[in-house]
């Protein structure tokens, strides 16, 4: 009897899988569930429906930001040979090391060639999406990670009429905000990745773009005083964070700025999209500046989508990728998301004052890859470093954490001499 039930259940599962594959559908996996990003995703779905109204879109988004929750769910599906039709993945090592090298993705260079769009994207971005001469994902956007967003009313109260240029100036304003009863720096590290997001920007500030980029090429040693100084600065900045940071997401932290409870937050410019969904106008209620020390750098985060091998609805997935690569889709999505288009020929008139600022800096500043957002290093390194920095938020032990960073770097084959 038990054997019969096992056979019956297996048959039913096979029938359901075959039925799903035959269904005129498109399953898209992402972690876009927060304000700004969810609205941007829905705008893409609406555009897809405009061209392909008969296709049923299955939104398989998993909450938790770019943290380990969504990535773990995706990896389980991919390893279990149950891929979505297309999925969000950061350009760089997150894409290449995790999915391309193990042979889980189809090359899609031909899609861009067919569209005549291969030269419409910056070479540096396409290189991050490529392996051995083949492109494996379509870059939908470009985010800047090293940005401080702040409440302009609070800034006026604490006497900040110009963005701070140095750490001493920034800490001065954080302290003034704290003295006036505000949270100086809003942090929401419930999903863990946000603490490393802050720390990697501090690393960039202390190392400079050339030495920071050299870490990933073996040209710069992790046994560098700049990394230790970054820990010391972070320890200082943690004096001004909200006490309930461990219970908050990044959106919650941004909302503290919106509600007038916090002066500033360090976050990627998806925060700009979220603030706009809350009703704020960039340059009116909120302002921004590059984190002090990183004014000449643009830490790149690029969301991309690729074509998994064995995608149940491959033709619909190809239509999705062609849509994402179009100027129309990028100009619809990015102004909502709070990001700039990956295409070079987008319509700048569609973008607000903040995004124009970001576009100009993207074209003129040093580009540097993010660790936590998957571009700079393999997942094993990023995860281990994220855990170490999360412990540091609690212990604030600079020497111990620096030694741990050196061990993590050494274990992952990076220069520590």
Buried (B, 14 or more C-beta within 10 A) or exposed (E): EEEEEEEEEEEEEEEEEEEEEEBEBBBBBBBBBBBBBBBBBBBBBEBBBEEBEEBEBBBBBBBBBBBBBBBEBBBEBBEEEEBBBBBBBBBBBBBBBBBBBEEBBBBBBEBBEEBEBBEBBBEEBBEBBBBEEBBBBBBBBBBBBBBBBBBBEBBEBBEBEEBBEEBEBBBBBBBBBBEEEBBBBBBBBBBBBBBBBBBBBBBBBBBBBEBBBBBBEEEBBBBBEBBBBBBBBBBBBBEBBBEBBBEBBBBBBBBBBBEEBBBBBBBBBBBBBBBBBBEBEBEEBBBBBBBBBBBEBBBBBBBBBBBBEBBBBBEBBBBBBBBBBBBEBBBBBBBBBBBBBBBEEBEEEEBBEBBBBBBEBBEEBBBBBBBBBBBBBBBEBBBBBBBBBBBBBEEBBBEBBBEBBBBBBBEBEBBBE
